[in-house]
Amino acid sequence: MIEIIFWTVLAIMLLDFVVERYLSFLNLKALKPELPSVLNGIYDAENYRNMFRYYRRRDRFSLLSGSVSFVISFIFFAVGGFGWLDGIIRSFSANELVCGLLFLAAIGVASTIISLPFSYHSVFAIEEAFGFNKSTRKTFWLDQVKGLLLGSVLGGGIYALVYIIYAGTGSWFWILGWAVMMIFSVFMSMFYSTLIVPLFNKQTPLEDGTLKDKIETFAHKAGFNLTNIFVIDGSKRSTKANAYFSGLGPKKRIVLYDTLINDLEEDEIVAVLAHEIGHYKHKHTLKGLVSSFIQSGVIFYVLSVFLSYSEITAAAGAEVHSFYIGLIMFGLLFTPVEFLLGLFMNTFSRKHEYQADAFAAKYGLAEPLIEGLKKLSVKSLSNLTPHPWYVKIYYSHPTLLQRIEALRDFQTND
């Protein structure tokens, strides 16, 4: 049984890597160096060549970084690295909670050390070469430190709480652990913008002016109680633009990137914001929470059964059955299911994007939305002709061409 689990994990790791690289290959192959006629009026020839070069360079770099990460992880597991590390950790403490926190911290630090050079190169070589990066090296390193500290506090705190529940409740573990994660998800949905975002970015209320007047006029017309419109200083890191809706109930807010305000006309910004309000009107945030609750409940139940088998941790080379190695093994064996869940969730997410676009179009904002999406795509050198399989598996949004076609159909049929 132990050998079967061992070889199954290795097979899953290898298959996951091969599938990911094959899909990336198909996606890059679908990108032609000549400007397709369907993109006339969206990309000019020079911008399209830049986009082609950008994706070629990113894909080659992704192959390198992904291969290094895969080889290290594969070898580490194959030679019993988890068991070796566990033995070292247990020489410092006999307390299971302390051992778990130290073990996960060691894995986290090692992963960060491996990924940091690639992250640095991505920002200051690739993104900067194509004019996207606005981050200073000081900001980059501060982000890394803040992210590490935040991950340690939140991740360590959640792990400690879940382990205490596991150790103290036995068969009730999955229900109580599920409840903890639900409460945490709701809390983060409500307070992410007010507690986490300020650690990395400054958010300021949108200034009075014609843009704010147009936004408030539309919100009133759409029956949306909008009191919190904030601008985030995304330009301190990148030229890429975005807007998002966050929060629940009275804590909901619209956040506009300053780059979005600089790049789009006011009517186009209102159209983008109408799209975000459409998500709220269709209860997409709530539906996403409910869906994640159901998924996490099933996952916690399967995990509770999974952790009862000591063969699982023995397959990782550990001499002592432990909660934390069981969690890691569960994550590795759960990869194929996670892949299918991601496919399912992205399908629903793309459907939600179409619905939010249609909401904006219902108020006569189809053309401003189309023009805004075009500008944002060109500004970020978006790939407008990705491979269909890559879209189905990885894209949470439809492609620009798909969204334009759907908006045109809505105008025709309205």
TORKOL-4160 file (C-alpha; in steps of 0.2 Angstrom, whole numbers, padded with zeros to 4 digits, m for minus):
414
<pt num="1" X="0000" Y="0000" Z="0000"/>
<pt num="2" X="0014" Y="0012" Z="0005"/>
<pt num="3" X="0023" Y="0009" Z="m0012"/>
<pt num="4" X="0007" Y="0011" Z="m0022"/>
<pt num="5" X="0004" Y="0028" Z="m0014"/>
<pt num="6" X="0022" Y="0033" Z="m0016"/>
<pt num="7" X="0022" Y="0029" Z="m0035"/>
<pt num="8" X="0005" Y="0037" Z="m0037"/>
<pt num="9" X="0011" Y="0054" Z="m0030"/>
<pt num="10" X="0026" Y="0054" Z="m0041"/>
<pt num="11" X="0015" Y="0050" Z="m0056"/>
<pt num="12" X="0003" Y="0064" Z="m0052"/>
<pt num="13" X="0017" Y="0076" Z="m0050"/>
<pt num="14" X="0024" Y="0071" Z="m0067"/>
<pt num="15" X="0007" Y="0071" Z="m0076"/>
<pt num="16" X="0003" Y="0088" Z="m0069"/>
<pt num="17" X="0019" Y="0095" Z="m0075"/>
<pt num="18" X="0018" Y="0087" Z="m0092"/>
<pt num="19" X="m0001" Y="0093" Z="m0095"/>
<pt num="20" X="0003" Y="0111" Z="m0089"/>
<pt num="21" X="0018" Y="0112" Z="m0101"/>
<pt num="22" X="0008" Y="0104" Z="m0116"/>
<pt num="23" X="m0006" Y="0116" Z="m0114"/>
<pt num="24" X="0007" Y="0130" Z="m0113"/>
<pt num="25" X="0014" Y="0123" Z="m0129"/>
<pt num="26" X="m0003" Y="0123" Z="m0138"/>
<pt num="27" X="m0006" Y="0141" Z="m0132"/>
<pt num="28" X="0010" Y="0147" Z="m0139"/>
<pt num="29" X="0008" Y="0138" Z="m0155"/>
<pt num="30" X="m0009" Y="0146" Z="m0157"/>
<pt num="31" X="m0001" Y="0163" Z="m0157"/>
<pt num="32" X="0005" Y="0168" Z="m0174"/>
<pt num="33" X="0018" Y="0181" Z="m0178"/>
<pt num="34" X="0007" Y="0189" Z="m0191"/>
<pt num="35" X="m0007" Y="0200" Z="m0186"/>
<pt num="36" X="m0023" Y="0190" Z="m0189"/>
<pt num="37" X="m0037" Y="0200" Z="m0199"/>
<pt num="38" X="m0049" Y="0197" Z="m0184"/>
<pt num="39" X="m0038" Y="0209" Z="m0174"/>
<pt num="40" X="m0038" Y="0223" Z="m0186"/>
<pt num="41" X="m0044" Y="0239" Z="m0177"/>
<pt num="42" X="m0038" Y="0232" Z="m0160"/>
<pt num="43" X="m0020" Y="0229" Z="m0162"/>
<pt num="44" X="m0009" Y="0238" Z="m0174"/>
<pt num="45" X="0006" Y="0228" Z="m0182"/>
<pt num="46" X="0019" Y="0235" Z="m0170"/>
<pt num="47" X="0009" Y="0232" Z="m0154"/>
<pt num="48" X="0005" Y="0215" Z="m0160"/>
<pt num="49" X="0023" Y="0211" Z="m0163"/>
<pt num="50" X="0027" Y="0217" Z="m0145"/>
<pt num="51" X="0013" Y="0206" Z="m0139"/>
<pt num="52" X="0020" Y="0191" Z="m0148"/>
<pt num="53" X="0038" Y="0194" Z="m0141"/>
<pt num="54" X="0031" Y="0197" Z="m0124"/>
<pt num="55" X="0022" Y="0180" Z="m0124"/>
<pt num="56" X="0036" Y="0171" Z="m0132"/>
<pt num="57" X="0048" Y="0177" Z="m0118"/>
<pt num="58" X="0036" Y="0174" Z="m0104"/>
<pt num="59" X="0033" Y="0156" Z="m0110"/>
<pt num="60" X="0051" Y="0152" Z="m0111"/>
<pt num="61" X="0054" Y="0159" Z="m0094"/>
<pt num="62" X="0039" Y="0150" Z="m0087"/>
<pt num="63" X="0046" Y="0134" Z="m0094"/>
<pt num="64" X="0063" Y="0137" Z="m0085"/>
<pt num="65" X="0055" Y="0142" Z="m0068"/>
<pt num="66" X="0042" Y="0128" Z="m0069"/>
<pt num="67" X="0055" Y="0115" Z="m0073"/>
<pt num="68" X="0066" Y="0120" Z="m0059"/>
<pt num="69" X="0052" Y="0120" Z="m0046"/>
<pt num="70" X="0046" Y="0103" Z="m0053"/>
<pt num="71" X="0063" Y="0095" Z="m0053"/>
<pt num="72" X="0067" Y="0100" Z="m0035"/>
<pt num="73" X="0050" Y="0095" Z="m0028"/>
<pt num="74" X="0050" Y="0079" Z="m0038"/>
<pt num="75" X="0067" Y="0074" Z="m0032"/>
<pt num="76" X="0064" Y="0080" Z="m0014"/>
<pt num="77" X="0049" Y="0069" Z="m0012"/>
<pt num="78" X="0057" Y="0054" Z="m0022"/>
<pt num="79" X="0072" Y="0053" Z="m0010"/>
<pt num="80" X="0061" Y="0055" Z="0006"/>
<pt num="81" X="0064" Y="0073" Z="0009"/>
<pt num="82" X="0048" Y="0076" Z="0019"/>
<pt num="83" X="0053" Y="0062" Z="0031"/>
<pt num="84" X="0071" Y="0068" Z="0032"/>
<pt num="85" X="0065" Y="0086" Z="0036"/>
<pt num="86" X="0052" Y="0079" Z="0049"/>
<pt num="87" X="0066" Y="0070" Z="0058"/>
<pt num="88" X="0076" Y="0086" Z="0060"/>
<pt num="89" X="0061" Y="0096" Z="0066"/>
<pt num="90" X="0057" Y="0082" Z="0079"/>
<pt num="91" X="0075" Y="0083" Z="0086"/>
<pt num="92" X="0070" Y="0101" Z="0091"/>
<pt num="93" X="0053" Y="0098" Z="0099"/>
<pt num="94" X="0041" Y="0084" Z="0104"/>
<pt num="95" X="0026" Y="0095" Z="0103"/>
<pt num="96" X="0015" Y="0091" Z="0088"/>
<pt num="97" X="0009" Y="0108" Z="0085"/>
<pt num="98" X="0026" Y="0116" Z="0086"/>
<pt num="99" X="0033" Y="0103" Z="0075"/>
<pt num="100" X="0019" Y="0106" Z="0062"/>
<pt num="101" X="0022" Y="0125" Z="0062"/>
<pt num="102" X="0041" Y="0123" Z="0061"/>
<pt num="103" X="0039" Y="0110" Z="0047"/>
<pt num="104" X="0027" Y="0121" Z="0036"/>
<pt num="105" X="0038" Y="0136" Z="0040"/>
<pt num="106" X="0054" Y="0127" Z="0033"/>
<pt num="107" X="0044" Y="0122" Z="0017"/>
<pt num="108" X="0038" Y="0140" Z="0015"/>
<pt num="109" X="0055" Y="0148" Z="0017"/>
<pt num="110" X="0063" Y="0135" Z="0005"/>
<pt num="111" X="0049" Y="0138" Z="m0008"/>
<pt num="112" X="0052" Y="0157" Z="m0006"/>
<pt num="113" X="0071" Y="0155" Z="m0008"/>
<pt num="114" X="0068" Y="0145" Z="m0024"/>
<pt num="115" X="0055" Y="0156" Z="m0032"/>
<pt num="116" X="0063" Y="0173" Z="m0027"/>
<pt num="117" X="0076" Y="0174" Z="m0041"/>
<pt num="118" X="0063" Y="0170" Z="m0054"/>
<pt num="119" X="0050" Y="0183" Z="m0047"/>
<pt num="120" X="0064" Y="0196" Z="m0047"/>
<pt num="121" X="0069" Y="0192" Z="m0065"/>
<pt num="122" X="0051" Y="0192" Z="m0071"/>
<pt num="123" X="0048" Y="0210" Z="m0063"/>
<pt num="124" X="0064" Y="0218" Z="m0067"/>
<pt num="125" X="0069" Y="0210" Z="m0083"/>
<pt num="126" X="0053" Y="0204" Z="m0093"/>
<pt num="127" X="0040" Y="0216" Z="m0086"/>
<pt num="128" X="0052" Y="0231" Z="m0087"/>
<pt num="129" X="0058" Y="0227" Z="m0104"/>
<pt num="130" X="0040" Y="0229" Z="m0111"/>
<pt num="131" X="0037" Y="0244" Z="m0101"/>
<pt num="132" X="0025" Y="0237" Z="m0088"/>
<pt num="133" X="0035" Y="0238" Z="m0072"/>
<pt num="134" X="0035" Y="0253" Z="m0061"/>
<pt num="135" X="0040" Y="0245" Z="m0045"/>
<pt num="136" X="0057" Y="0250" Z="m0037"/>
<pt num="137" X="0068" Y="0237" Z="m0030"/>
<pt num="138" X="0064" Y="0244" Z="m0012"/>
<pt num="139" X="0045" Y="0241" Z="m0015"/>
<pt num="140" X="0049" Y="0223" Z="m0022"/>
<pt num="141" X="0058" Y="0218" Z="m0007"/>
<pt num="142" X="0046" Y="0226" Z="0005"/>
<pt num="143" X="0032" Y="0217" Z="m0004"/>
<pt num="144" X="0042" Y="0200" Z="m0001"/>
<pt num="145" X="0044" Y="0204" Z="0017"/>
<pt num="146" X="0026" Y="0209" Z="0020"/>
<pt num="147" X="0020" Y="0194" Z="0011"/>
<pt num="148" X="0031" Y="0182" Z="0021"/>
<pt num="149" X="0025" Y="0190" Z="0037"/>
<pt num="150" X="0007" Y="0190" Z="0032"/>
<pt num="151" X="0007" Y="0172" Z="0026"/>
<pt num="152" X="0016" Y="0167" Z="0042"/>
<pt num="153" X="0003" Y="0175" Z="0054"/>
<pt num="154" X="m0012" Y="0171" Z="0044"/>
<pt num="155" X="m0006" Y="0154" Z="0038"/>
<pt num="156" X="0002" Y="0149" Z="0055"/>
<pt num="157" X="m0014" Y="0155" Z="0064"/>
<pt num="158" X="m0026" Y="0145" Z="0054"/>
<pt num="159" X="m0015" Y="0130" Z="0054"/>
<pt num="160" X="m0014" Y="0130" Z="0073"/>
<pt num="161" X="m0032" Y="0133" Z="0075"/>
<pt num="162" X="m0037" Y="0118" Z="0063"/>
<pt num="163" X="m0024" Y="0107" Z="0071"/>
<pt num="164" X="m0031" Y="0110" Z="0089"/>
<pt num="165" X="m0048" Y="0106" Z="0082"/>
<pt num="166" X="m0041" Y="0090" Z="0074"/>
<pt num="167" X="m0032" Y="0085" Z="0090"/>
<pt num="168" X="m0047" Y="0089" Z="0102"/>
<pt num="169" X="m0062" Y="0083" Z="0092"/>
<pt num="170" X="m0058" Y="0067" Z="0082"/>
<pt num="171" X="m0073" Y="0063" Z="0071"/>
<pt num="172" X="m0080" Y="0081" Z="0073"/>
<pt num="173" X="m0064" Y="0088" Z="0065"/>
<pt num="174" X="m0071" Y="0090" Z="0048"/>
<pt num="175" X="m0087" Y="0100" Z="0053"/>
<pt num="176" X="m0078" Y="0112" Z="0065"/>
<pt num="177" X="m0063" Y="0114" Z="0053"/>
<pt num="178" X="m0075" Y="0118" Z="0039"/>
<pt num="179" X="m0084" Y="0131" Z="0050"/>
<pt num="180" X="m0067" Y="0139" Z="0054"/>
<pt num="181" X="m0063" Y="0141" Z="0035"/>
<pt num="182" X="m0081" Y="0147" Z="0031"/>
<pt num="183" X="m0079" Y="0161" Z="0045"/>
<pt num="184" X="m0062" Y="0166" Z="0038"/>
<pt num="185" X="m0068" Y="0167" Z="0020"/>
<pt num="186" X="m0083" Y="0178" Z="0025"/>
<pt num="187" X="m0071" Y="0189" Z="0036"/>
<pt num="188" X="m0059" Y="0191" Z="0022"/>
<pt num="189" X="m0073" Y="0195" Z="0009"/>
<pt num="190" X="m0079" Y="0209" Z="0020"/>
<pt num="191" X="m0062" Y="0216" Z="0026"/>
<pt num="192" X="m0049" Y="0211" Z="0013"/>
<pt num="193" X="m0049" Y="0229" Z="0006"/>
<pt num="194" X="m0048" Y="0238" Z="0023"/>
<pt num="195" X="m0036" Y="0226" Z="0032"/>
<pt num="196" X="m0025" Y="0218" Z="0019"/>
<pt num="197" X="m0024" Y="0229" Z="0004"/>
<pt num="198" X="m0018" Y="0245" Z="0014"/>
<pt num="199" X="m0002" Y="0234" Z="0019"/>
<pt num="200" X="0003" Y="0235" Z="0000"/>
<pt num="201" X="m0006" Y="0249" Z="m0008"/>
<pt num="202" X="m0014" Y="0266" Z="m0004"/>
<pt num="203" X="m0033" Y="0268" Z="m0007"/>
<pt num="204" X="m0040" Y="0285" Z="m0007"/>
<pt num="205" X="m0059" Y="0290" Z="m0010"/>
<pt num="206" X="m0062" Y="0295" Z="m0028"/>
<pt num="207" X="m0061" Y="0314" Z="m0030"/>
<pt num="208" X="m0076" Y="0325" Z="m0033"/>
<pt num="209" X="m0078" Y="0329" Z="m0052"/>
<pt num="210" X="m0087" Y="0324" Z="m0068"/>
<pt num="211" X="m0081" Y="0305" Z="m0067"/>
<pt num="212" X="m0088" Y="0303" Z="m0049"/>
<pt num="213" X="m0104" Y="0312" Z="m0054"/>
<pt num="214" X="m0106" Y="0300" Z="m0069"/>
<pt num="215" X="m0103" Y="0285" Z="m0058"/>
<pt num="216" X="m0115" Y="0290" Z="m0045"/>
<pt num="217" X="m0128" Y="0294" Z="m0058"/>
<pt num="218" X="m0126" Y="0277" Z="m0066"/>
<pt num="219" X="m0127" Y="0269" Z="m0049"/>
<pt num="220" X="m0143" Y="0278" Z="m0044"/>
<pt num="221" X="m0151" Y="0273" Z="m0061"/>
<pt num="222" X="m0145" Y="0254" Z="m0058"/>
<pt num="223" X="m0152" Y="0254" Z="m0041"/>
<pt num="224" X="m0136" Y="0251" Z="m0033"/>
<pt num="225" X="m0132" Y="0260" Z="m0016"/>
<pt num="226" X="m0114" Y="0265" Z="m0019"/>
<pt num="227" X="m0105" Y="0275" Z="m0005"/>
<pt num="228" X="m0088" Y="0268" Z="m0006"/>
<pt num="229" X="m0078" Y="0272" Z="m0022"/>
<pt num="230" X="m0059" Y="0271" Z="m0020"/>
<pt num="231" X="m0044" Y="0273" Z="m0031"/>
<pt num="232" X="m0029" Y="0262" Z="m0028"/>
<pt num="233" X="m0011" Y="0267" Z="m0033"/>
<pt num="234" X="m0008" Y="0252" Z="m0044"/>
<pt num="235" X="0004" Y="0263" Z="m0054"/>
<pt num="236" X="0018" Y="0261" Z="m0041"/>
<pt num="237" X="0020" Y="0243" Z="m0047"/>
<pt num="238" X="0014" Y="0242" Z="m0065"/>
<pt num="239" X="0006" Y="0251" Z="m0079"/>
<pt num="240" X="m0008" Y="0237" Z="m0081"/>
<pt num="241" X="m0025" Y="0243" Z="m0076"/>
<pt num="242" X="m0039" Y="0235" Z="m0067"/>
<pt num="243" X="m0055" Y="0237" Z="m0057"/>
<pt num="244" X="m0064" Y="0226" Z="m0044"/>
<pt num="245" X="m0078" Y="0224" Z="m0032"/>
<pt num="246" X="m0076" Y="0218" Z="m0015"/>
<pt num="247" X="m0085" Y="0216" Z="0002"/>
<pt num="248" X="m0102" Y="0211" Z="0007"/>
<pt num="249" X="m0117" Y="0221" Z="0014"/>
<pt num="250" X="m0112" Y="0238" Z="0020"/>
<pt num="251" X="m0093" Y="0234" Z="0018"/>
<pt num="252" X="m0095" Y="0233" Z="m0001"/>
<pt num="253" X="m0084" Y="0245" Z="m0011"/>
<pt num="254" X="m0078" Y="0248" Z="m0029"/>
<pt num="255" X="m0059" Y="0250" Z="m0032"/>
<pt num="256" X="m0052" Y="0258" Z="m0047"/>
<pt num="257" X="m0034" Y="0257" Z="m0052"/>
<pt num="258" X="m0027" Y="0274" Z="m0055"/>
<pt num="259" X="m0020" Y="0267" Z="m0071"/>
<pt num="260" X="m0038" Y="0263" Z="m0077"/>
<pt num="261" X="m0043" Y="0281" Z="m0074"/>
<pt num="262" X="m0027" Y="0287" Z="m0084"/>
<pt num="263" X="m0030" Y="0276" Z="m0098"/>
<pt num="264" X="m0049" Y="0276" Z="m0101"/>
<pt num="265" X="m0062" Y="0289" Z="m0106"/>
<pt num="266" X="m0074" Y="0293" Z="m0092"/>
<pt num="267" X="m0089" Y="0284" Z="m0101"/>
<pt num="268" X="m0077" Y="0269" Z="m0103"/>
<pt num="269" X="m0073" Y="0269" Z="m0084"/>
<pt num="270" X="m0092" Y="0270" Z="m0080"/>
<pt num="271" X="m0095" Y="0255" Z="m0092"/>
<pt num="272" X="m0081" Y="0245" Z="m0083"/>
<pt num="273" X="m0089" Y="0250" Z="m0066"/>
<pt num="274" X="m0106" Y="0245" Z="m0073"/>
<pt num="275" X="m0099" Y="0228" Z="m0076"/>
<pt num="276" X="m0093" Y="0227" Z="m0058"/>
<pt num="277" X="m0110" Y="0232" Z="m0052"/>
<pt num="278" X="m0117" Y="0218" Z="m0063"/>
<pt num="279" X="m0107" Y="0205" Z="m0053"/>
<pt num="280" X="m0116" Y="0212" Z="m0037"/>
<pt num="281" X="m0133" Y="0213" Z="m0045"/>
<pt num="282" X="m0131" Y="0195" Z="m0051"/>
<pt num="283" X="m0125" Y="0190" Z="m0033"/>
<pt num="284" X="m0109" Y="0182" Z="m0041"/>
<pt num="285" X="m0099" Y="0186" Z="m0025"/>
<pt num="286" X="m0112" Y="0177" Z="m0014"/>
<pt num="287" X="m0113" Y="0162" Z="m0026"/>
<pt num="288" X="m0094" Y="0161" Z="m0026"/>
<pt num="289" X="m0094" Y="0160" Z="m0007"/>
<pt num="290" X="m0108" Y="0147" Z="m0007"/>
<pt num="291" X="m0099" Y="0137" Z="m0020"/>
<pt num="292" X="m0083" Y="0138" Z="m0010"/>
<pt num="293" X="m0092" Y="0133" Z="0006"/>
<pt num="294" X="m0099" Y="0117" Z="m0002"/>
<pt num="295" X="m0082" Y="0113" Z="m0009"/>
<pt num="296" X="m0072" Y="0116" Z="0007"/>
<pt num="297" X="m0085" Y="0105" Z="0016"/>
<pt num="298" X="m0082" Y="0090" Z="0005"/>
<pt num="299" X="m0064" Y="0093" Z="0005"/>
<pt num="300" X="m0063" Y="0093" Z="0024"/>
<pt num="301" X="m0073" Y="0077" Z="0025"/>
<pt num="302" X="m0062" Y="0068" Z="0013"/>
<pt num="303" X="m0047" Y="0075" Z="0022"/>
<pt num="304" X="m0054" Y="0068" Z="0039"/>
<pt num="305" X="m0055" Y="0051" Z="0032"/>
<pt num="306" X="m0038" Y="0053" Z="0023"/>
<pt num="307" X="m0029" Y="0057" Z="0039"/>
<pt num="308" X="m0034" Y="0041" Z="0048"/>
<pt num="309" X="m0022" Y="0031" Z="0037"/>
<pt num="310" X="m0004" Y="0031" Z="0043"/>
<pt num="311" X="0002" Y="0023" Z="0026"/>
<pt num="312" X="m0001" Y="0040" Z="0019"/>
<pt num="313" X="0013" Y="0049" Z="0029"/>
<pt num="314" X="0024" Y="0033" Z="0028"/>
<pt num="315" X="0024" Y="0035" Z="0009"/>
<pt num="316" X="0032" Y="0052" Z="0011"/>
<pt num="317" X="0046" Y="0044" Z="0021"/>
<pt num="318" X="0040" Y="0049" Z="0038"/>
<pt num="319" X="0043" Y="0038" Z="0053"/>
<pt num="320" X="0029" Y="0046" Z="0063"/>
<pt num="321" X="0012" Y="0049" Z="0057"/>
<pt num="322" X="0008" Y="0067" Z="0058"/>
<pt num="323" X="m0006" Y="0079" Z="0054"/>
<pt num="324" X="0005" Y="0091" Z="0044"/>
<pt num="325" X="0013" Y="0079" Z="0032"/>
<pt num="326" X="m0004" Y="0071" Z="0030"/>
<pt num="327" X="m0010" Y="0088" Z="0024"/>
<pt num="328" X="0004" Y="0090" Z="0011"/>
<pt num="329" X="0001" Y="0072" Z="0005"/>
<pt num="330" X="m0017" Y="0076" Z="0003"/>
<pt num="331" X="m0013" Y="0091" Z="m0007"/>
<pt num="332" X="m0002" Y="0081" Z="m0019"/>
<pt num="333" X="m0015" Y="0067" Z="m0021"/>
<pt num="334" X="m0029" Y="0079" Z="m0023"/>
<pt num="335" X="m0021" Y="0088" Z="m0038"/>
<pt num="336" X="m0031" Y="0079" Z="m0051"/>
<pt num="337" X="m0047" Y="0083" Z="m0042"/>
<pt num="338" X="m0042" Y="0101" Z="m0040"/>
<pt num="339" X="m0038" Y="0102" Z="m0058"/>
<pt num="340" X="m0056" Y="0096" Z="m0062"/>
<pt num="341" X="m0063" Y="0108" Z="m0049"/>
<pt num="342" X="m0054" Y="0123" Z="m0057"/>
<pt num="343" X="m0061" Y="0118" Z="m0074"/>
<pt num="344" X="m0078" Y="0118" Z="m0067"/>
<pt num="345" X="m0076" Y="0135" Z="m0058"/>
<pt num="346" X="m0068" Y="0144" Z="m0072"/>
<pt num="347" X="m0083" Y="0138" Z="m0083"/>
<pt num="348" X="m0095" Y="0147" Z="m0071"/>
<pt num="349" X="m0084" Y="0162" Z="m0069"/>
<pt num="350" X="m0084" Y="0165" Z="m0088"/>
<pt num="351" X="m0103" Y="0163" Z="m0088"/>
<pt num="352" X="m0103" Y="0176" Z="m0074"/>
<pt num="353" X="m0092" Y="0188" Z="m0084"/>
<pt num="354" X="m0104" Y="0187" Z="m0099"/>
<pt num="355" X="m0119" Y="0191" Z="m0087"/>
<pt num="356" X="m0109" Y="0206" Z="m0080"/>
<pt num="357" X="m0106" Y="0212" Z="m0098"/>
<pt num="358" X="m0124" Y="0210" Z="m0102"/>
<pt num="359" X="m0129" Y="0221" Z="m0087"/>
<pt num="360" X="m0118" Y="0235" Z="m0093"/>
<pt num="361" X="m0125" Y="0233" Z="m0111"/>
<pt num="362" X="m0143" Y="0234" Z="m0104"/>
<pt num="363" X="m0139" Y="0252" Z="m0099"/>
<pt num="364" X="m0133" Y="0257" Z="m0116"/>
<pt num="365" X="m0114" Y="0255" Z="m0111"/>
<pt num="366" X="m0110" Y="0241" Z="m0124"/>
<pt num="367" X="m0099" Y="0252" Z="m0135"/>
<pt num="368" X="m0090" Y="0261" Z="m0121"/>
<pt num="369" X="m0086" Y="0244" Z="m0113"/>
<pt num="370" X="m0080" Y="0237" Z="m0129"/>
<pt num="371" X="m0068" Y="0252" Z="m0132"/>
<pt num="372" X="m0062" Y="0251" Z="m0114"/>
<pt num="373" X="m0059" Y="0232" Z="m0115"/>
<pt num="374" X="m0049" Y="0235" Z="m0131"/>
<pt num="375" X="m0038" Y="0248" Z="m0123"/>
<pt num="376" X="m0035" Y="0238" Z="m0108"/>
<pt num="377" X="m0030" Y="0223" Z="m0119"/>
<pt num="378" X="m0018" Y="0233" Z="m0130"/>
<pt num="379" X="m0011" Y="0241" Z="m0115"/>
<pt num="380" X="m0007" Y="0225" Z="m0106"/>
<pt num="381" X="m0002" Y="0216" Z="m0122"/>
<pt num="382" X="m0015" Y="0203" Z="m0119"/>
<pt num="383" X="m0015" Y="0187" Z="m0130"/>
<pt num="384" X="m0031" Y="0189" Z="m0140"/>
<pt num="385" X="m0030" Y="0172" Z="m0149"/>
<pt num="386" X="m0026" Y="0159" Z="m0135"/>
<pt num="387" X="m0029" Y="0140" Z="m0138"/>
<pt num="388" X="m0047" Y="0135" Z="m0134"/>
<pt num="389" X="m0041" Y="0121" Z="m0122"/>
<pt num="390" X="m0030" Y="0134" Z="m0113"/>
<pt num="391" X="m0045" Y="0145" Z="m0111"/>
<pt num="392" X="m0057" Y="0132" Z="m0105"/>
<pt num="393" X="m0044" Y="0126" Z="m0092"/>
<pt num="394" X="m0036" Y="0142" Z="m0086"/>
<pt num="395" X="m0046" Y="0157" Z="m0091"/>
<pt num="396" X="m0058" Y="0164" Z="m0078"/>
<pt num="397" X="m0063" Y="0177" Z="m0091"/>
<pt num="398" X="m0069" Y="0175" Z="m0109"/>
<pt num="399" X="m0056" Y="0181" Z="m0122"/>
<pt num="400" X="m0058" Y="0199" Z="m0128"/>
<pt num="401" X="m0065" Y="0193" Z="m0145"/>
<pt num="402" X="m0078" Y="0182" Z="m0136"/>
<pt num="403" X="m0084" Y="0197" Z="m0125"/>
<pt num="404" X="m0085" Y="0208" Z="m0140"/>
<pt num="405" X="m0095" Y="0196" Z="m0150"/>
<pt num="406" X="m0107" Y="0193" Z="m0135"/>
<pt num="407" X="m0109" Y="0212" Z="m0133"/>
<pt num="408" X="m0113" Y="0214" Z="m0151"/>
<pt num="409" X="m0126" Y="0200" Z="m0151"/>
<pt num="410" X="m0134" Y="0208" Z="m0136"/>
<pt num="411" X="m0135" Y="0225" Z="m0145"/>
<pt num="412" X="m0143" Y="0216" Z="m0160"/>
<pt num="413" X="m0155" Y="0206" Z="m0150"/>
<pt num="414" X="m0160" Y="0219" Z="m0138"/>
